[in-house]
Amino acid sequence: MRPSRARPVWVAGALVVLACSMIAGLLGGSADISPWQVVVQAADWLPFVTADSGLTALEQGLLWELRLPRVLMGAVVGGLLAMAGAGYQGVFRNPLADPYLLGAAAGAGLTTTIVIVLLPVPAGGIPVAAFAGAVGGVFLAYVLGNTAGPAGGTTTLVLAGVAVTSFLTAIQTFVQQFKLEELAKIYSWILGDLGGGWEPLWLVLPYAAVSSALLLVHGRMLDVLSVGDEEAGSLGVRAARVRFTVLLAASLATAAAVAVSGLIGFVGIVVPHVVRRLAGGSYRIVLPLSLLGGAAFLVLADLVARTVLAPAELAVGVVTMFVGAPFFVAVLRMTRRADT
């Protein structure tokens, strides 16, 4: 099947998977609410329709004020992290580039923690601070990787990212000590938290829209860059400008996600690699499918986090680490075989 014809099929399939995962996330949980009650309650919201779902006011509040914004937040954050991972992989031509491993998430987490703990700024300023931290983290990892080994080397860049992440996380831990009364809340944020209601969702949407649009429109240019800078230049593509724009867009996506949900790892590795295995390596299909697949992946991961120890909850970042860590090892082994 030709890629041009396959693209709509894959996108339609990803939309179906995302819709099913969001329905499962809305229906699943420790509270005993039947799917039929949810359907009836949703129908009651339609114009000229009156239906009694039998849900109490407390159960309705749980459904629409807690579960629904949490599912939507999971979709937004998962899509941003997966698409940012794909963008970083295209910029650095490195299959192991990821917001979590490359220092972007740690940088965003550090500046966000500094703002929360030390600087009384409005909530709208947090994504801006996180963006600065994300760009700084990636820059440090890239510079360290280039000075320690061959530019763009897979192992070198990953090791540099791990070193930068460890260093920035240590600083973040130090800063947290200035506000011990908020330590439990900050610790929950570090492990990933999609709760918080509608307010953080509205906060992140403008940044998500801008970063997603920038990444999606650069899919074709990333395909051109994959053949080499000289060939791209002969086709009229300015490689430096494309890389800079994609890097900023991926960092903005990471920063927006981290600012509202904390540090959730490995989404940016797992989803783009699965997409490439299924639909091919063209970024014109990898980027949109990573957006949709990442959204579905994190919604389902959060559903597992909410139900596996019900009525207690796991942090969603713990679930993604359980999935992502062995996946990362497998990708690393495949990459090393390809290099040799």
C-alpha positions in Angstrom: 0.0 0.0 0.0 1.4 3.4 -0.9 2.1 5.8 2.0 -0.2 8.5 0.5 -3.1 6.1 0.6 -2.1 4.5 3.9 -2.0 7.8 5.8 -5.8 8.4 6.1 -6.3 4.7 7.1 -3.8 5.0 9.9 -5.1 8.3 11.1 -8.7 7.0 11.2 -7.6 3.9 13.1 -5.7 6.0 15.6 -8.8 8.2 16.1 -10.8 5.1 16.8 -8.3 3.8 19.3 -8.2 7.2 21.0 -12.0 7.5 21.2 -12.2 4.0 22.7 -9.4 4.8 25.3 -11.2 8.0 26.3 -14.5 6.2 26.8 -12.7 3.5 28.8 -11.0 6.2 30.9 -14.4 8.0 31.5 -16.1 4.8 32.5 -13.3 3.2 34.5 -12.5 3.9 38.1 -13.1 2.8 41.7 -16.6 4.4 41.9 -19.4 2.1 40.9 -20.9 4.0 38.0 -22.4 1.8 35.2 -21.8 2.6 31.5 -25.5 2.9 30.9 -25.8 5.6 33.6 -23.0 7.6 31.9 -24.7 7.3 28.5 -28.0 8.5 30.0 -26.4 11.3 31.9 -24.6 12.4 28.7 -27.9 12.3 26.8 -29.5 14.6 29.5 -27.1 17.3 28.4 -28.5 17.3 24.8 -30.9 20.0 23.9 -34.6 19.1 24.2 -33.7 15.8 26.0 -34.6 15.0 29.5 -33.3 11.8 31.0 -32.8 10.5 34.6 -29.5 8.6 34.9 -30.1 7.8 38.6 -26.7 9.4 39.5 -26.5 11.4 42.6 -25.1 14.9 42.6 -21.9 13.6 44.1 -21.5 11.0 41.3 -22.3 13.5 38.6 -19.6 15.8 40.0 -17.2 12.8 40.1 -17.9 12.1 36.4 -17.9 15.6 34.9 -15.6 17.5 37.3 -12.9 14.9 38.0 -12.9 12.1 35.4 -13.7 14.0 32.3 -11.0 16.7 32.7 -8.6 14.0 33.8 -9.2 12.0 30.7 -8.8 15.1 28.5 -5.7 16.1 30.4 -4.2 12.7 29.8 -4.9 12.9 26.1 -3.4 16.4 25.8 -0.3 15.6 27.8 0.3 12.2 26.2 -0.1 13.6 22.7 2.4 16.5 23.5 5.0 14.2 25.0 4.8 11.7 22.2 5.0 14.3 19.4 7.8 16.1 21.2 9.7 12.8 21.3 9.2 12.3 17.6 10.3 15.9 16.9 13.5 15.5 19.0 14.3 12.3 17.2 13.9 14.0 13.8 16.1 17.0 14.8 18.9 14.9 16.3 18.5 11.9 13.9 18.6 9.8 17.1 16.0 7.1 17.8 16.6 7.4 21.6 15.9 11.2 21.8 13.1 11.7 24.3 12.0 14.7 26.5 12.6 12.6 29.6 16.0 11.3 28.7 17.3 14.4 26.8 17.0 16.8 29.8 14.0 18.7 28.5 11.6 17.3 31.1 14.1 17.7 33.9 14.9 21.3 32.9 11.2 22.2 32.7 10.7 20.5 36.1 13.5 22.5 37.7 12.3 25.9 36.6 8.7 25.0 37.4 9.7 23.9 40.9 11.7 27.2 41.3 8.7 29.2 40.3 6.3 27.3 42.6 8.5 27.3 45.6 10.4 30.5 45.4 8.7 33.0 43.1 5.0 34.0 43.6 3.9 34.2 39.9 0.5 33.6 38.4 -0.3 30.2 37.0 -0.1 31.5 33.5 3.6 32.2 34.0 4.5 28.6 34.9 4.6 27.2 31.3 6.8 30.1 30.2 9.3 29.2 33.0 9.0 25.5 32.1 9.7 26.3 28.4 13.0 28.1 29.3 14.0 25.2 31.4 13.2 22.7 28.7 15.3 24.5 26.1 18.1 24.9 28.6 18.1 21.2 29.4 18.2 20.1 25.8 20.9 22.6 25.0 23.1 21.4 27.9 22.7 17.7 26.8 23.5 18.5 23.2 26.6 20.6 24.0 27.8 17.9 26.5 27.2 15.2 24.0 29.1 17.0 21.3 32.1 17.7 23.5 32.2 14.1 24.9 31.9 12.2 21.6 30.9 12.3 17.9 28.2 14.7 17.1 24.8 13.0 17.0 26.2 9.7 18.4 23.4 7.7 19.8 25.0 6.5 23.0 26.8 9.7 23.7 23.8 11.9 23.4 21.7 9.6 25.6 24.5 9.5 28.3 24.8 13.3 28.2 21.0 13.6 28.6 21.0 11.2 31.6 23.9 13.2 33.2 22.1 16.5 32.6 18.8 15.0 33.9 20.5 13.7 37.1 22.2 17.1 37.7 19.0 19.1 37.2 17.0 16.7 39.3 19.5 17.1 42.1 19.1 20.9 42.0 15.3 20.4 42.0 15.5 18.2 45.1 17.5 20.9 46.8 15.1 23.6 45.9 12.2 21.6 47.3 13.7 21.7 50.7 12.8 25.4 51.0 9.1 24.4 51.2 8.8 21.2 53.2 5.1 21.7 53.9 4.5 21.3 50.1 6.8 18.3 49.8 4.1 15.7 49.4 2.4 17.7 46.7 5.6 18.4 44.8 6.6 14.7 45.1 3.2 13.7 43.6 3.8 16.2 40.8 7.3 14.7 40.1 5.8 11.2 39.6 3.0 12.6 37.3 -0.4 13.9 38.2 -3.2 14.4 35.7 -5.8 15.6 38.3 -6.6 19.2 39.1 -9.8 19.7 37.3 -10.5 22.0 34.4 -8.3 25.0 35.2 -4.9 23.4 34.3 -6.5 22.0 31.1 -7.5 25.5 29.9 -4.1 26.7 30.9 -2.2 24.2 28.7 -4.4 24.3 25.6 -3.0 27.5 23.9 0.6 26.2 24.3 -0.5 22.7 23.1 -2.2 24.2 20.0 0.8 26.3 19.0 3.5 23.6 19.6 1.4 20.9 17.9 0.7 23.1 14.8 4.4 23.9 14.4 5.5 20.3 14.7 2.8 19.0 12.3 3.6 21.5 9.5 7.3 20.6 9.7 6.8 16.8 9.0 7.7 17.0 5.3 10.8 19.1 6.1 12.0 16.6 8.7 11.7 13.9 6.0 13.9 16.0 3.7 16.5 16.6 6.5 16.7 12.8 7.0 18.5 12.5 3.7 21.2 15.0 4.8 21.8 18.7 5.1 23.4 19.1 1.6 20.6 17.3 -0.2 18.0 19.3 1.8 19.8 22.6 0.9 19.7 21.6 -2.8 15.9 21.3 -2.4 15.6 24.7 -0.9 15.2 23.6 2.8 17.2 25.6 5.3 18.3 22.9 7.7 19.4 25.1 10.6 16.1 27.0 10.6 14.0 23.9 10.5 15.9 22.3 13.3 15.7 25.4 15.4 12.0 25.7 14.9 11.3 22.0 15.6 13.5 22.1 18.7 11.6 25.1 20.1 8.2 23.6 19.3 9.2 20.2 20.9 10.5 22.0 23.9 7.3 24.1 24.2 5.2 20.9 24.0 7.4 19.3 26.7 7.2 22.4 28.9 3.4 22.7 28.6 3.0 19.0 29.5 5.4 19.2 32.5 3.9 22.4 33.8 0.5 20.9 34.3 1.2 17.2 34.8 4.7 16.8 36.2 7.4 14.4 35.0 6.0 11.5 33.0 8.7 9.5 31.3 9.1 7.3 28.2 6.0 8.4 26.3 8.2 10.1 23.8 10.1 6.9 23.1 7.4 4.2 23.3 4.8 5.8 21.0 6.9 7.1 18.1 8.7 3.7 17.9 5.5 1.8 17.8 4.2 4.2 15.1 7.3 3.7 13.0 7.0 -0.1 13.2 3.3 0.0 12.1 3.1 2.9 9.6 6.7 3.6 8.4 9.3 6.3 9.1 7.9 9.3 7.3 7.4 12.2 9.7 4.3 13.3 7.8 2.7 10.2 9.4 4.8 9.7 12.5 4.0 13.1 13.9 0.2 13.0 13.7 0.0 9.4 14.7 2.4 10.1 17.7 0.0 12.8 18.7 -3.0 10.5 18.6 -1.2 7.4 19.9 0.4 9.3 22.8 -3.0 10.6 23.8 -4.5 7.1 23.8 -1.4 5.6 25.6 -1.4 8.1 28.5 -5.2 7.9 29.0 -5.0 4.1 29.3 -1.9 4.4 31.5 -3.8 6.7 33.8 -6.8 4.2 33.8 -4.4 1.5 35.0 -3.0 3.9 37.6 -6.5 4.6 38.9 -7.8 1.0 39.0 -4.9 -1.4 39.7 -4.8 -0.6 43.4 -8.3 0.8 43.8 -9.4 2.6 45.8 -5.8 3.7 46.1 -4.1 5.3 43.1 -0.7 4.9 41.5 1.1 7.9 40.0 0.7 7.7 36.2 4.4 8.2 35.8 5.0 4.9 37.6 2.9 3.1 35.1 4.7 4.7 32.1 8.0 3.8 33.6 7.0 0.1 34.0 6.2 0.1 30.3 8.9 2.4 29.1 12.0 1.1 30.9 12.1 -2.4 29.3 10.9 -0.8 26.0 13.9 1.6 26.1 16.3 -1.3 26.7 14.9 -3.2 23.7 15.2 -0.1 21.5 18.8 0.5 22.8 19.8 -3.0 21.9 18.2 -2.7 18.4 20.0 0.6 17.9 23.4 -0.8 18.9 22.9 -3.7 16.5 22.1 -1.2 13.7 25.2 0.8 14.5 27.4 -2.3 14.4 
